[in-house]
Amino acid sequence: MRLSQYFLPTLKETPSEAQIASHRLMLRAGMVRQASAGIYSWLPLGLRVMKKIEQIVREEQNATGAQEVLMPTIQSADLWRQSARYDGYGKEMLRITDRHDREMLYGPTNEEQITEIFSGSVRSYKDLPLNLYHIQWKFRDEVRPRFGVMRGREFLMKDAYSFDIDAEQGRKAYNKMFVAYLRTYARLGLKAIPMQADTGPIGGDLSHEFIILADTGESEVFCHQDFLNRDVLAEEFDEESDLQPVVDSWTSIYAATDEQHDPARFESEVPADKRVSARGIEVGHIFFFGDKYSKPLGASVSTPEGGDVAVQMGSYGIGVSRLVGGIIEASHDDKGIIWPDSVAPFKVGLINLRAGDVACEAACEEIYAKLEKAGVETLYDDRDDRAGAKFARMDLIGLPWQLIVGPRGLKNGVVELKSRRTEERDEISIDEALSRLSAGQA
């Protein structure tokens, strides 16, 4: 993509309403614009990142055998009355009356909707286990929306729902999703720590939230240093075997938010030089709640013995749009964003230091064409701006690599390749630069 043709409305100054790094940088980098309190329009750069996060989430869900559906944003109030949550959910639920005076709501979550789908379609234990998920916009009317997409009212969320014949099978589904979440966050370049959590309005007696460490986190967290040294993607997970030992290995080490923190236990279980006390951001939450929804909504199946039983359910949420802000909170510096390779909107920013120079333009056009042909996502800064402005803009939007082409380097047969993460610069030939970027070895 040529920057001269790309809608990227960056800002030089930080908007006064932006209180945390991700909000400041998303506004300055032209990723989002506020439409109203807690509601944002996603611009091309921000949408590219969110779609990449969404795809990684989707791939890891599919890998567990979960099947994607798409449920509506507007739900019937009658459905929520059946589960006894309509009156108890609180003012966060946006209640609506349509032109026929039917009471509706903008869904904050989908336990009721998915359970109705299941109860109207599945009758036998032979159709279990089943896990259905969707990636859909939600709305929760936060009394004080703040921190940009981190605490907004409208947000994109992946929520999955498992259905099993009994609690033992339900726990296996929970464990499978637990591991899928660890893999998802690792692929996003995040160190996510699972912590036992309160079930809140979702219900049930088993729940974990996944926390990433960041200075601007909402909660204070306490954990063992070992969590930060584990390479999830290097671990072997056999999806066909019992994953309980894997889950136990992650939950037996001390980790707690301030709400669940036990100072005495922390000091007794974690050596002083291994204790981590920091701020954390919740980026996912999973629940097992048994028959809390299946009983009132009639979601039952026949058993091998000939009777009927309410299915055991779990739900599993990841805030996709929230993760955009969470990744920035965990990966930025005073110049701007530093994207992990897996979710970067473009892999490389190609910078022409002297627009109008015949040699520079010819070299950039050749490089751009070859990178595009090789499938390397490239943002080509072909604007007629000062070099300093171009460097500042590329640092702000945080692409993993910058390939810098200038007249002085071309005379010596070299270009400059810069890593945004390490700030290291190499003067290399154009062919070597293309080879490294195309082969993923930059």
Secondary structure in CASP SS format (residue, H / E / C, confidence):
PFRMAT SS
TARGET T0000
AUTHOR 0000-0000-0000
METHOD secondary structure of the structure
MODEL  1
M C 1.00
R E 1.00
L H 1.00
S H 1.00
Q H 1.00
Y C 1.00
F C 1.00
L C 1.00
P C 1.00
T C 1.00
L C 1.00
K C 1.00
E C 1.00
T C 1.00
P C 1.00
S C 1.00
E C 1.00
A C 1.00
Q C 1.00
I C 1.00
A H 1.00
S H 1.00
H H 1.00
R H 1.00
L H 1.00
M H 1.00
L H 1.00
R H 1.00
A C 1.00
G C 1.00
M C 1.00
V E 1.00
R E 1.00
Q E 1.00
A E 1.00
S E 1.00
A C 1.00
G C 1.00
I E 1.00
Y E 1.00
S E 1.00
W E 1.00
L C 1.00
P H 1.00
L H 1.00
G H 1.00
L H 1.00
R H 1.00
V H 1.00
M H 1.00
K H 1.00
K H 1.00
I H 1.00
E H 1.00
Q H 1.00
I H 1.00
V H 1.00
R H 1.00
E H 1.00
E H 1.00
Q H 1.00
N H 1.00
A H 1.00
T C 1.00
G C 1.00
A C 1.00
Q E 1.00
E E 1.00
V C 1.00
L C 1.00
M C 1.00
P C 1.00
T C 1.00
I E 1.00
Q E 1.00
S E 1.00
A H 1.00
D H 1.00
L H 1.00
W H 1.00
R H 1.00
Q H 1.00
S C 1.00
A C 1.00
R C 1.00
Y C 1.00
D C 1.00
G C 1.00
Y C 1.00
G C 1.00
K C 1.00
E C 1.00
M C 1.00
L E 1.00
R E 1.00
I E 1.00
T E 1.00
D C 1.00
R C 1.00
H C 1.00
D C 1.00
R C 1.00
E E 1.00
M E 1.00
L E 1.00
Y E 1.00
G C 1.00
P C 1.00
T C 1.00
N C 1.00
E H 1.00
E H 1.00
Q H 1.00
I H 1.00
T H 1.00
E H 1.00
I H 1.00
F H 1.00
S H 1.00
G C 1.00
S C 1.00
V C 1.00
R C 1.00
S E 1.00
Y H 1.00
K H 1.00
D H 1.00
L C 1.00
P C 1.00
L E 1.00
N E 1.00
L E 1.00
Y E 1.00
H E 1.00
I E 1.00
Q E 1.00
W E 1.00
K E 1.00
F E 1.00
R C 1.00
D C 1.00
E C 1.00
V C 1.00
R C 1.00
P C 1.00
R E 1.00
F C 1.00
G H 1.00
V H 1.00
M H 1.00
R E 1.00
G C 1.00
R C 1.00
E E 1.00
F E 1.00
L E 1.00
M E 1.00
K E 1.00
D E 1.00
A E 1.00
Y E 1.00
S E 1.00
F E 1.00
D E 1.00
I C 1.00
D C 1.00
A H 1.00
E H 1.00
Q H 1.00
G H 1.00
R H 1.00
K H 1.00
A H 1.00
Y H 1.00
N H 1.00
K H 1.00
M H 1.00
F H 1.00
V H 1.00
A H 1.00
Y H 1.00
L H 1.00
R H 1.00
T H 1.00
Y H 1.00
A H 1.00
R H 1.00
L C 1.00
G C 1.00
L C 1.00
K C 1.00
A E 1.00
I E 1.00
P E 1.00
M E 1.00
Q E 1.00
A C 1.00
D C 1.00
T C 1.00
G H 1.00
P H 1.00
I H 1.00
G C 1.00
G C 1.00
D C 1.00
L E 1.00
S E 1.00
H E 1.00
E E 1.00
F E 1.00
I E 1.00
I E 1.00
L E 1.00
A C 1.00
D C 1.00
T C 1.00
G C 1.00
E C 1.00
S E 1.00
E E 1.00
V E 1.00
F E 1.00
C E 1.00
H E 1.00
Q H 1.00
D H 1.00
F H 1.00
L H 1.00
N H 1.00
R C 1.00
D C 1.00
V H 1.00
L H 1.00
A H 1.00
E C 1.00
E C 1.00
F C 1.00
D C 1.00
E C 1.00
E C 1.00
S C 1.00
D C 1.00
L C 1.00
Q H 1.00
P H 1.00
V H 1.00
V H 1.00
D H 1.00
S H 1.00
W H 1.00
T H 1.00
S C 1.00
I C 1.00
Y C 1.00
A E 1.00
A E 1.00
T E 1.00
D C 1.00
E C 1.00
Q C 1.00
H C 1.00
D C 1.00
P H 1.00
A H 1.00
R H 1.00
F H 1.00
E H 1.00
S H 1.00
E H 1.00
V C 1.00
P C 1.00
A H 1.00
D H 1.00
K H 1.00
R E 1.00
V E 1.00
S E 1.00
A E 1.00
R E 1.00
G E 1.00
I E 1.00
E E 1.00
V E 1.00
G E 1.00
H E 1.00
I E 1.00
F E 1.00
F E 1.00
F E 1.00
G E 1.00
D C 1.00
K C 1.00
Y C 1.00
S C 1.00
K C 1.00
P C 1.00
L C 1.00
G C 1.00
A C 1.00
S E 1.00
V E 1.00
S E 1.00
T C 1.00
P C 1.00
E C 1.00
G C 1.00
G C 1.00
D E 1.00
V E 1.00
A E 1.00
V C 1.00
Q E 1.00
M E 1.00
G E 1.00
S E 1.00
Y E 1.00
G E 1.00
I E 1.00
G E 1.00
V H 1.00
S H 1.00
R H 1.00
L H 1.00
V H 1.00
G H 1.00
G H 1.00
I H 1.00
I H 1.00
E H 1.00
A H 1.00
S C 1.00
H E 1.00
D E 1.00
D C 1.00
K C 1.00
G E 1.00
I E 1.00
I C 1.00
W C 1.00
P C 1.00
D C 1.00
S C 1.00
V C 1.00
A C 1.00
P C 1.00
F C 1.00
K C 1.00
V E 1.00
G E 1.00
L E 1.00
I E 1.00
N E 1.00
L C 1.00
R C 1.00
A C 1.00
G C 1.00
D C 1.00
V H 1.00
A H 1.00
C H 1.00
E H 1.00
A H 1.00
A H 1.00
C H 1.00
E H 1.00
E H 1.00
I H 1.00
Y H 1.00
A H 1.00
K H 1.00
L H 1.00
E H 1.00
K H 1.00
A C 1.00
G C 1.00
V C 1.00
E C 1.00
T E 1.00
L E 1.00
Y E 1.00
D E 1.00
D C 1.00
R C 1.00
D C 1.00
D C 1.00
R C 1.00
A H 1.00
G H 1.00
A H 1.00
K H 1.00
F H 1.00
A H 1.00
R H 1.00
M H 1.00
D H 1.00
L H 1.00
I H 1.00
G C 1.00
L C 1.00
P C 1.00
W E 1.00
Q E 1.00
L E 1.00
I E 1.00
V E 1.00
G C 1.00
P H 1.00
R H 1.00
G H 1.00
L H 1.00
K H 1.00
N C 1.00
G C 1.00
V C 1.00
V E 1.00
E E 1.00
L E 1.00
K E 1.00
S E 1.00
R C 1.00
R C 1.00
T C 1.00
E C 1.00
E C 1.00
R E 1.00
D E 1.00
E E 1.00
I E 1.00
S C 1.00
I H 1.00
D H 1.00
E H 1.00
A H 1.00
L H 1.00
S H 1.00
R H 1.00
L H 1.00
S H 1.00
A C 1.00
G C 1.00
Q C 1.00
A C 1.00
END
